[in-house]
Amino acid sequence: MYKEIQLTRDASGHCLNSTQCFSPDDQWIVFDGRNDDSQIGSTGTIAMVHTGTGEIRTLYKVPGQTAYGPGVGAATFSPVADRVLFIHGISNAGKDSPYSITRRTGVAVDIAHPQKPIFLDARDVTAPYTNGALRGGTHAHTWTADGEWISFTYNDAVTEPGLRTVGILVPGRQVIVSPDEKGEHHNGEMFAMLVVPVVAQAVPGSDEVEKAFDETWIGSSKNRRAIAYQGKMRDENGRLKTEIFVAEIPSDILELVAETDLRGTSTSLPVVPDLIKHHRLTFTEKGVSATPRHWLRSNAGGSQIAFLMEDKEGHIQLFGVSPADGKITQFTRHGFSVQGPFNFSPDGKKLAYTADNSVFITEVMTGKTERITPKTEDDDRPVGAVNWSNNGKMLCYNRYVDAAEGRFLQVFLVRVD
């Protein structure tokens, strides 16, 4: 076993995102103030804790935060810059227009300039809308390895809000929208577009997708911009299940769509450019596991996409699929289920995750598995994802810890070097 270090101790929540929590130099871990995953709307703080000293620095506090919003959460560090990105609810949130899946956006803060939000995706919910802006809510933002592009999942406020899909933010073109009296609109520093077409009712036996979600960038090369995503589809019998799909995106997409109208209409979602090509990667019997919720993860070389699926005994295990040929490999073979999201080590040789109320590491090539932390009672088990540091020498994760004022999500660190 390795020594656990409790980094945070104050009587408040310290919720870690599912990935990219460490600063590029591994000196800081970013978190939001939630004490429960469902509390973004009522959470008003983004902060970071030092991995060596436990010092906490507040990066952003929402002006006028109430129980109805705006709300912030799911903070990630850029892989290459001292910049943090997080979900931010719409500023006019209130009892009649609270934080919701269609009323949020991506905001960045540079750690050298706290409390100065940079709105990355523009928002325009009034027809005829604006090219490069969206009309709803983005969340679960993830940077490419070079820190240039950002992916997200999206719910539209103009059409059916339940049609979740995946989009991207591309640098190089600021998007300016017309202001409105209600404060529903804002500009964006990056150009936004959707990359996955979705339908309300998929044709059984087709590759139509009713919901695209919880994606990953494939590999770390800027010469290939591709996303693997989970897609809910229907088999020949009409049964809804989740498979893995890939969207191939031209690296010069911004120039290629310069004259294309991507705005959508009052009855249709923003347009997915025809230049983005899709194919289905997995053809499984039961589909990718719906619980626990997890994001697909790619190793740095882009040769494996990791996901969760039931084994023959009914346990949720870690599997990988090759984007090259669709071959599936089983990584873990526990007599119990994986309990939460996971991440590849920076070199792609290992996966870190929670199972059996502990943190585990499994070697991808050999299947060799090590229990990193002791098994605990259910109330004290690690919560959420396990994040690797950029140098591969540390892991961080959450646990609930008792205090006089209640139980609070705290940040824990394990050095595995």
Backbone torsions as a table, in degrees:
resi	resn	phi	psi	omega
1	MET	NA	154.7	179.1
2	TYR	-107.8	159.1	-178.0
3	LYS	-80.0	126.0	174.0
4	GLU	-84.1	138.4	176.6
5	ILE	-117.6	121.6	176.4
6	GLN	-86.1	112.8	-175.0
7	LEU	-85.1	-35.6	-178.1
8	THR	-114.0	149.3	-176.7
9	ARG	-142.3	-9.7	-176.1
10	ASP	-71.0	158.7	-173.0
11	ALA	-81.2	70.1	176.6
12	SER	-159.5	169.3	179.2
13	GLY	-77.8	151.2	178.3
14	HIS	-141.6	77.5	-169.6
15	CYS	-89.6	124.5	178.9
16	LEU	-89.1	147.0	175.3
17	ASN	-76.7	172.4	-176.8
18	SER	-76.9	-12.1	179.3
19	THR	-165.0	165.4	172.5
20	GLN	57.6	46.0	-179.5
21	CYS	-88.6	-20.5	-177.0
22	PHE	-88.7	143.0	172.3
23	SER	-66.8	159.7	-177.7
24	PRO	-54.4	-32.5	179.4
25	ASP	-93.3	4.4	177.9
26	ASP	65.1	17.3	178.7
27	GLN	-83.5	-22.8	-173.5
28	TRP	-132.8	151.8	172.9
29	ILE	-122.9	125.6	-177.7
30	VAL	-92.7	147.5	179.5
31	PHE	-151.1	166.3	171.7
32	ASP	-113.5	171.4	-171.1
33	GLY	-85.8	11.8	179.1
34	ARG	-66.4	145.9	170.1
35	ASN	-107.4	1.6	177.0
36	ASP	-156.4	144.8	-174.8
37	ASP	-57.9	-26.2	-174.4
38	SER	-86.6	4.2	-168.7
39	GLN	-101.9	22.9	-177.7
40	ILE	-57.3	-44.4	-175.8
41	GLY	-58.0	-30.8	-177.9
42	SER	-103.3	9.3	-177.9
43	THR	-103.1	133.3	-173.3
44	GLY	-122.3	12.4	-172.4
45	THR	-132.3	134.5	167.5
46	ILE	-116.8	129.4	-177.5
47	ALA	-145.4	175.7	177.0
48	MET	-141.7	152.5	-178.6
49	VAL	-121.4	139.6	-178.2
50	HIS	-77.1	133.7	-175.5
51	THR	-72.2	-18.7	-179.8
52	GLY	-99.1	-40.2	-172.0
53	THR	-107.4	-19.0	-175.0
54	GLY	81.3	3.7	176.7
55	GLU	-59.9	138.8	177.5
56	ILE	-113.1	132.4	175.4
57	ARG	-122.6	129.5	176.3
58	THR	-82.5	128.7	-179.5
59	LEU	-97.3	-32.6	-175.8
60	TYR	-159.1	131.9	171.9
61	LYS	-122.1	129.9	-175.5
62	VAL	-69.3	124.0	174.8
63	PRO	-65.4	131.8	176.1
64	GLY	67.1	29.3	-179.7
65	GLN	-62.0	134.8	176.9
66	THR	-131.3	-179.3	177.1
67	ALA	-64.8	-19.5	-177.9
68	TYR	-97.3	-4.2	-178.9
69	GLY	132.8	-172.8	4.7
70	PRO	-64.1	-41.4	178.7
71	GLY	87.9	143.7	175.7
72	VAL	-138.6	158.9	178.1
73	GLY	175.3	177.3	175.1
74	ALA	56.1	60.6	-175.3
75	ALA	-87.0	139.4	178.1
76	THR	-132.5	148.4	173.3
77	PHE	-90.6	140.0	167.8
78	SER	-59.0	140.7	177.8
79	PRO	-68.9	-15.4	-172.5
80	VAL	-127.6	-7.1	-175.2
81	ALA	-138.2	159.1	178.0
82	ASP	-82.5	61.6	-178.1
83	ARG	-131.7	136.7	-179.6
84	VAL	-113.8	139.0	-180.0
85	LEU	-120.5	139.9	-177.8
86	PHE	-154.8	164.5	172.7
87	ILE	-70.9	138.3	175.5
88	HIS	-135.4	124.5	176.0
89	GLY	-67.8	163.2	-179.8
90	ILE	-67.5	138.6	-168.3
91	SER	-65.1	-22.5	-178.8
92	ASN	-90.2	21.8	-178.5
93	ALA	-58.1	142.1	178.2
94	GLY	-164.8	-172.4	-177.1
95	LYS	-58.7	-38.4	-178.4
96	ASP	-86.9	-12.7	179.0
97	SER	-145.0	69.1	-174.8
98	PRO	-76.4	171.7	171.7
99	TYR	-53.5	137.9	177.9
100	SER	-157.5	176.2	-178.1
101	ILE	-66.0	-19.1	178.3
102	THR	-103.2	6.1	-175.7
103	ARG	-131.5	62.1	179.4
104	ARG	-155.1	162.5	-173.4
105	THR	-151.8	174.0	178.7
106	GLY	-99.7	124.9	-179.1
107	VAL	-125.2	139.5	177.6
108	ALA	-114.4	152.5	173.1
109	VAL	-136.5	131.2	172.8
110	ASP	-81.7	134.4	-173.7
111	ILE	-67.2	-19.9	175.5
112	ALA	-77.6	-14.6	-178.0
113	HIS	-134.2	67.4	-179.9
114	PRO	-62.1	156.2	176.8
115	GLN	69.0	16.9	176.6
116	LYS	-120.3	89.3	-174.5
117	PRO	-71.5	141.7	175.8
118	ILE	-117.3	108.6	-178.4
119	PHE	-78.5	120.1	-173.0
120	LEU	-89.3	-44.3	178.3
121	ASP	-104.8	130.8	179.7
122	ALA	-75.8	156.7	-179.6
123	ARG	-133.1	130.9	179.2
124	ASP	-148.1	108.0	-176.4
125	VAL	-105.6	15.1	-179.5
126	THR	-115.9	124.2	178.5
127	ALA	-58.6	142.5	11.1
128	PRO	-89.5	16.8	176.0
129	TYR	68.9	-174.9	-174.4
130	THR	-137.3	133.2	176.8
131	ASN	-62.4	131.9	-180.0
132	GLY	88.0	-7.4	173.9
133	ALA	-103.5	161.5	176.8
134	LEU	-113.9	169.4	-174.9
135	ARG	-122.5	32.9	-176.8
136	GLY	-162.5	-125.1	-174.6
137	GLY	-134.7	131.0	174.9
138	THR	-104.8	149.8	175.8
139	HIS	-160.2	176.5	-178.7
140	ALA	53.0	51.6	-177.2
141	HIS	-72.2	137.4	179.8
142	THR	-135.5	131.1	179.7
143	TRP	-81.4	148.9	163.9
144	THR	-67.7	162.9	-175.9
145	ALA	-61.2	-26.9	178.6
146	ASP	-89.3	1.2	175.8
147	GLY	72.9	14.9	-174.7
148	GLU	-95.6	-45.5	-178.6
149	TRP	-106.0	161.6	-178.9
150	ILE	-137.0	135.2	172.5
151	SER	-104.8	162.9	179.4
152	PHE	-162.6	163.7	167.1
153	THR	-100.2	157.1	-166.2
154	TYR	-144.1	140.0	170.8
155	ASN	-127.4	129.7	-174.1
156	ASP	-85.1	139.5	178.8
157	ALA	-91.4	-17.6	-175.2
158	VAL	-86.9	-45.9	177.9
159	THR	-99.0	-156.6	-178.1
160	GLU	-62.3	114.6	-175.4
161	PRO	-69.2	-17.7	-178.6
162	GLY	-77.3	-9.9	-179.3
163	LEU	-82.1	84.5	-179.9
164	ARG	-77.5	139.4	177.4
165	THR	-144.5	-173.4	-174.8
166	VAL	-119.0	141.5	177.7
167	GLY	-138.4	178.5	-179.7
168	ILE	-137.1	155.4	170.0
169	LEU	-113.8	128.1	-176.6
170	VAL	-119.6	131.0	179.6
171	PRO	-76.6	161.7	174.0
172	GLY	116.6	-11.1	179.0
173	ARG	-148.6	109.9	175.3
174	GLN	-71.1	144.0	-178.4
175	VAL	-113.3	121.6	-179.1
176	ILE	-108.8	130.3	179.3
177	VAL	-120.3	160.6	178.7
178	SER	-75.1	135.2	179.4
179	PRO	-71.3	161.9	174.9
180	ASP	-137.2	160.2	-174.6
181	GLU	-67.7	-27.5	-175.8
182	LYS	-82.8	-10.2	-179.0
183	GLY	77.6	23.8	-179.0
184	GLU	-83.4	-16.2	-174.8
185	HIS	-107.2	151.1	169.4
186	HIS	-157.2	156.7	178.9
187	ASN	-76.5	168.8	178.0
188	GLY	-139.1	143.2	179.9
189	GLU	-77.7	-16.6	-176.9
190	MET	-127.1	162.1	-179.1
191	PHE	-92.4	125.2	-177.3
192	ALA	-104.0	144.0	173.0
193	MET	-153.0	152.0	173.4
194	LEU	-83.1	148.8	-176.8
195	VAL	-123.2	-4.6	-179.6
196	VAL	-129.4	120.5	174.3
197	PRO	-76.3	137.0	177.9
198	VAL	-128.7	156.3	-179.6
199	VAL	-128.2	157.7	-179.5
200	ALA	-72.0	-32.8	-178.6
201	GLN	-142.9	108.8	-178.8
202	ALA	-74.4	144.9	174.8
203	VAL	-71.7	125.4	179.2
204	PRO	-55.1	134.8	179.7
205	GLY	82.9	-3.9	177.4
206	SER	-95.4	176.4	175.6
207	ASP	-99.6	18.4	174.8
208	GLU	-66.0	146.1	-174.8
209	VAL	-116.0	128.7	176.8
210	GLU	-89.6	-22.6	-179.7
211	LYS	-154.0	126.3	175.2
212	ALA	-113.1	132.6	-170.2
213	PHE	-163.3	164.3	168.4
214	ASP	48.0	65.4	-170.5
215	GLU	-95.3	176.3	171.9
216	THR	-145.6	145.9	167.5
217	TRP	-70.1	140.7	-179.3
218	ILE	-93.4	116.4	177.6
219	GLY	71.0	-174.3	-174.9
220	SER	-122.1	8.6	-178.2
221	SER	-86.2	131.3	177.0
222	LYS	-75.1	-10.1	177.0
223	ASN	-76.1	-15.3	177.4
224	ARG	-130.5	116.5	175.7
225	ARG	-105.8	104.0	-178.6
226	ALA	-141.3	145.8	-179.3
227	ILE	-123.8	131.8	167.9
228	ALA	-98.0	133.9	-178.0
229	TYR	-138.3	157.6	175.1
230	GLN	-86.8	132.5	-179.0
231	GLY	-127.2	124.6	174.9
232	LYS	-80.8	125.3	-177.2
233	MET	-137.3	179.1	179.3
234	ARG	-121.9	132.7	178.4
235	ASP	-76.3	-174.5	-175.8
236	GLU	-60.0	-25.2	-179.8
237	ASN	-93.5	5.0	179.6
238	GLY	83.7	6.1	-179.9
239	ARG	-77.2	131.8	-179.5
240	LEU	-77.6	129.3	175.7
241	LYS	-148.9	169.0	-177.3
242	THR	-111.4	129.5	173.2
243	GLU	-124.7	171.9	-178.9
244	ILE	-101.6	133.2	179.7
245	PHE	-124.3	164.0	178.5
246	VAL	-128.0	135.9	172.0
247	ALA	-112.7	119.5	177.4
248	GLU	-95.7	122.6	-172.8
249	ILE	-117.7	121.7	177.0
250	PRO	-56.0	137.1	-178.2
251	SER	-66.3	-19.8	177.7
252	ASP	-106.3	33.4	-175.3
253	ILE	-57.2	-35.9	-176.8
254	LEU	-62.8	-41.0	178.5
255	GLU	-71.3	-36.5	-176.4
256	LEU	-69.4	-27.7	-178.8
257	VAL	-103.6	16.4	-174.4
258	ALA	-55.3	-35.5	-177.1
259	GLU	-107.9	13.5	-176.6
260	THR	-94.9	136.4	177.3
261	ASP	-85.5	110.7	-177.6
262	LEU	-109.0	11.4	-167.2
263	ARG	-71.2	-30.6	-170.9
264	GLY	77.0	-179.3	-178.1
265	THR	-128.7	-176.3	179.1
266	SER	-68.9	-12.5	179.1
267	THR	-120.5	4.4	-179.8
268	SER	-139.9	149.7	178.3
269	LEU	-67.1	160.7	169.4
270	PRO	-51.7	149.7	-170.3
271	VAL	-79.4	137.0	170.9
272	VAL	-87.8	122.5	-178.1
273	PRO	-57.8	138.9	178.5
274	ASP	-63.4	-20.9	-178.4
275	LEU	-69.2	-18.2	178.8
276	ILE	-84.4	122.3	-175.8
277	LYS	-103.5	140.4	-176.5
278	HIS	-122.3	146.2	168.4
279	HIS	-150.0	151.8	178.4
280	ARG	-83.0	134.2	-174.7
281	LEU	-101.0	-38.0	-177.1
282	THR	-113.2	148.1	178.0
283	PHE	-135.1	73.5	-173.5
284	THR	-97.7	167.6	-179.8
285	GLU	-76.3	-49.8	-175.7
286	LYS	-99.5	-18.4	-177.4
287	GLY	90.7	170.0	176.0
288	VAL	-63.8	144.7	-177.3
289	SER	-67.8	133.6	178.3
290	ALA	-80.2	-28.8	178.7
291	THR	-131.5	139.6	-3.2
292	PRO	-70.5	155.0	176.4
293	ARG	-59.8	137.3	178.7
294	HIS	-152.4	157.5	174.8
295	TRP	-100.7	139.7	171.7
296	LEU	-59.6	150.6	177.6
297	ARG	-136.3	139.0	177.4
298	SER	-108.3	144.1	169.9
299	ASN	-74.4	166.6	-172.7
300	ALA	-62.2	-32.7	-179.5
301	GLY	-78.9	-10.8	-179.9
302	GLY	75.0	17.2	-177.7
303	SER	-91.6	-13.4	-179.9
304	GLN	-140.7	135.3	170.9
305	ILE	-111.5	118.3	-177.4
306	ALA	-90.7	145.4	179.8
307	PHE	-156.3	171.0	179.1
308	LEU	-106.9	140.1	179.0
309	MET	-157.6	152.8	177.0
310	GLU	-68.1	140.2	170.3
311	ASP	-89.8	-173.6	-176.4
312	LYS	-65.8	-22.7	179.7
313	GLU	-91.1	-0.8	179.7
314	GLY	89.4	6.9	177.0
315	HIS	-88.8	144.0	176.9
316	ILE	-81.0	119.1	-177.9
317	GLN	-121.7	165.2	173.9
318	LEU	-87.2	129.1	176.4
319	PHE	-124.5	164.9	172.7
320	GLY	-133.2	148.9	176.0
321	VAL	-127.3	138.5	178.7
322	SER	-83.1	124.5	175.9
323	PRO	-65.3	-18.0	-178.0
324	ALA	-75.6	-42.1	-174.1
325	ASP	-135.5	0.7	178.0
326	GLY	76.8	7.9	179.6
327	LYS	-68.8	132.8	-178.3
328	ILE	-103.4	134.4	178.5
329	THR	-123.0	134.6	175.8
330	GLN	-87.1	125.2	-177.4
331	PHE	-92.8	-41.5	-177.3
332	THR	-115.2	151.8	-179.0
333	ARG	-139.7	53.1	179.6
334	HIS	-75.0	160.5	170.6
335	GLY	-90.8	19.9	178.6
336	PHE	-151.1	173.7	-173.2
337	SER	-95.3	147.3	167.3
338	VAL	-63.7	139.5	-170.2
339	GLN	-103.5	-8.1	-175.6
340	GLY	-167.2	-171.9	179.7
341	PRO	-63.4	168.4	-170.9
342	PHE	-145.7	168.1	176.3
343	ASN	-148.4	146.5	171.3
344	PHE	-74.2	147.6	167.7
345	SER	-66.0	158.5	-177.2
346	PRO	-56.9	-31.5	178.7
347	ASP	-85.7	-1.5	176.6
348	GLY	77.0	5.7	-174.8
349	LYS	-88.9	-16.6	-174.9
350	LYS	-136.9	158.9	172.7
351	LEU	-123.4	136.8	176.2
352	ALA	-113.7	139.7	-173.4
353	TYR	-166.2	174.3	175.6
354	THR	-109.7	143.5	176.5
355	ALA	-164.2	149.7	178.1
356	ASP	50.3	38.6	177.7
357	ASN	59.4	33.4	178.9
358	SER	-143.0	168.7	168.8
359	VAL	-94.7	133.9	178.9
360	PHE	-123.5	155.6	167.6
361	ILE	-127.1	131.9	177.0
362	THR	-122.8	132.4	174.1
363	GLU	-76.5	128.4	-173.5
364	VAL	-66.2	-43.6	-174.6
365	MET	-73.3	-39.0	-172.6
366	THR	-102.9	-21.2	-174.0
367	GLY	80.0	0.6	178.7
368	LYS	-60.8	129.9	-172.8
369	THR	-124.7	139.3	179.3
370	GLU	-129.2	130.7	172.7
371	ARG	-81.0	118.1	-172.7
372	ILE	-88.0	-35.9	-179.3
373	THR	-122.9	154.4	-179.2
374	PRO	-62.7	151.8	173.6
375	LYS	-69.8	136.6	-177.6
376	THR	-119.9	174.9	168.9
377	GLU	-68.5	162.5	-175.7
378	ASP	-56.2	-41.0	-176.2
379	ASP	-67.0	-20.7	-175.0
380	ASP	-109.1	7.7	-174.8
381	ARG	-71.6	157.5	173.6
382	PRO	-60.0	142.5	-174.7
383	VAL	-118.6	137.8	174.7
384	GLY	78.3	-152.3	-174.6
385	ALA	-87.1	158.1	170.5
386	VAL	-104.2	124.3	-178.2
387	ASN	-104.3	137.5	172.6
388	TRP	-89.3	146.2	167.9
389	SER	-72.0	163.5	-177.5
390	ASN	-68.4	-26.1	177.5
391	ASN	-90.1	0.5	177.4
392	GLY	74.0	12.2	-175.0
393	LYS	-103.4	-6.9	-177.5
394	MET	-137.1	152.7	170.6
395	LEU	-124.2	145.0	172.5
396	CYS	-131.1	153.6	-177.1
397	TYR	-165.8	172.8	179.5
398	ASN	-104.8	150.3	164.5
399	ARG	-140.3	152.9	167.9
400	TYR	-84.3	136.1	-179.9
401	VAL	-129.8	137.0	179.0
402	ASP	-71.0	140.5	172.4
403	ALA	-140.2	169.6	-179.2
404	ALA	-59.7	-31.3	-176.9
405	GLU	-88.1	-8.1	-178.5
406	GLY	145.3	-158.4	178.0
407	ARG	-110.4	133.0	-173.6
408	PHE	-132.8	142.4	173.9
409	LEU	-67.5	121.4	177.8
410	GLN	-117.1	158.0	179.9
411	VAL	-94.6	128.6	177.0
412	PHE	-116.8	152.2	-178.1
413	LEU	-131.8	140.6	172.2
414	VAL	-129.7	129.7	175.0
415	ARG	-92.2	122.9	-173.9
416	VAL	-115.2	20.4	-179.7
417	ASP	-94.1	NA	NA
